[in-house]
Amino acid sequence: MLGGTGYTGGELIRLLTAHPEIDSFKASSRSKAGELISDSHPNLKCLLDQRFIEYESSAVDADVVFCCLPHKASMKVLEPLIESGHRVIDLSADFRFEDEKIYRENYASHACPMLLGEAVYGLPELYREEIRKTSLVANPGCYATAAILALLPLMKQRGLDLTRIVVDAKSGTSGAGAKPNVFLNSSETAANLKPYKVTGHRHQPEIDHILSRLNPDVSVNFTPTLAPFTRGIQETIHIFGEPIGDPRKAYEDHYKNECFVRVVSDSFISNVVHSNFCDIAVFYDEGKRRLVTVSCIDNLIKGAAGQAIQNMNLMLGFKESKGLMQIPYHP
């Protein structure tokens, strides 16, 4: 694993430690090489007696490499690993767009654009068979995961206006990472809601890019809000028009064979945190001709580390749910 000191890296280490098919793993860190992993992730004390290592691409000997480096850093180190035949799961945004222009407009110039066409977008509910065969998976963004799963069953619906979808997203503070930030101070976030990047958030083009492969008319209007809780995402999504047939049944039929997507009567963050589940509730307002879906995930698990493990399971031929069937808490 490259970069294991952040929240996502910590969740990935926790899940790998308990995974029944994983014999061993190593986690690297440039800033904390030689230090105990449990010093950065104290929840692992007495459970993992292992230290962060220095990263050397020539010394990597692993069935799968997870990259938890920041956006714009992953692409600079992954090319030699891919060329040497390693299977890689990248948790940054660096390989989520097959079109280099979209990446450049939202992040920066790409260091290895020739690999963009080789990467598979790592949403198993959409690209399961491609993930099994690829050597490079681009793990989806957390907001994008919740939105795409909530919209997939509607992509062939002719009665809905898919050109003006509205996604109102609320996220816990862990989604911003572990690095100190005044914007995330308790005095700033407690008893408060903080919309940010109200227009132009990077996950909007990611959602559009993936869904437009299924329906070229899709256009999403996305606004995120930072909410006063630690983890979890809830997205309330509005689609206007008159769906053909019962929309809830369409969702139940679409996801009937999926182990991690649950179609529910009410979708609450508290029912999915600390799990790899996505809960989706579906409502239709006939008077306003408005379909509403509410999608909830844990941003650090289904939105990051858990989905990465799900992709690893597919790439290595394990049962897809292996190591991921943690039951959410209640209450």
Secondary structure, DSSP 8 states (H G I E B T S, - for coil): -B--SSHHHHHHHHHHHH-TT------B-TTTTTSBHHHH-GGGTTT---B-B---GGG---SEEEE---TTTTHHHHHHHHHTT-EEEE-SSTTS-SSHHHHHHHT---S-GGGTTT-EE--HHHHHHHHHH-SEEE---HHHHHHHHHHGGGTT-TTEEEEEEEEEEEE-GGGG-SS--GGG-HHHHTT--EE-S-S--THHHHHHHHHTTT-TT--EEEEEEE-SSSS-EEEEEEEEE--SS-HHHHHHHHTTT-SSEEEESS--GGGTTTSS-EEEEEEEETTTTEEEEEEEE-TTIIIIIHHHHHHHHHHHT--TTTT--------
